[in-house]
Amino acid sequence: MEMNEYQDAAQETAIYPKSHGLEYTALGLAGEAGEYANKVSKVLRDGGGAFDRSAFIDELGDVLWFLALAAVEVDTTLDWVARRNINKLADRKDRDKLGGSGDER
C-alpha cells in the first residue's frame, strides 16, 4: 500500500470532532507513541523476554493512523511529509550535520 493510499483509507475511518482535528490528532499521536514507548520499556524491564512483535506492529499502525490524519489536518500528504523529511536529512548528511541538535542544522 502506498502512503497516500493509506492516508485516504485512514480518512474513511476517522471519526472525531473536525472542529478540533489538529488537537485531536496531536494528542492521539502522542498517546499512541507513548503506548509504543511503554511496550519498549516493558521489554527493557523484563530483559527482552516480553517482546511481542505483533503488538509492536499494531502500535506502530496506530501511530501511523494518527500521523496520516495529522497530515490531513495541516493540509498535506504522507508522501510529501516523507519526501520532505528525507530531503532534509539528506541535506544534513551532505553538510555533515546529522549529529547534534536543533531544527536549523
Secondary structure as GFF3:
##gff-version 3
##sequence-region A 1 105
A	DSSP	alpha_helix	3	12	.	.	.	ID=ss1
A	DSSP	three_ten_helix	18	20	.	.	.	ID=ss2
A	DSSP	alpha_helix	21	45	.	.	.	ID=ss3
A	DSSP	alpha_helix	53	73	.	.	.	ID=ss4
A	DSSP	alpha_helix	78	94	.	.	.	ID=ss5
###
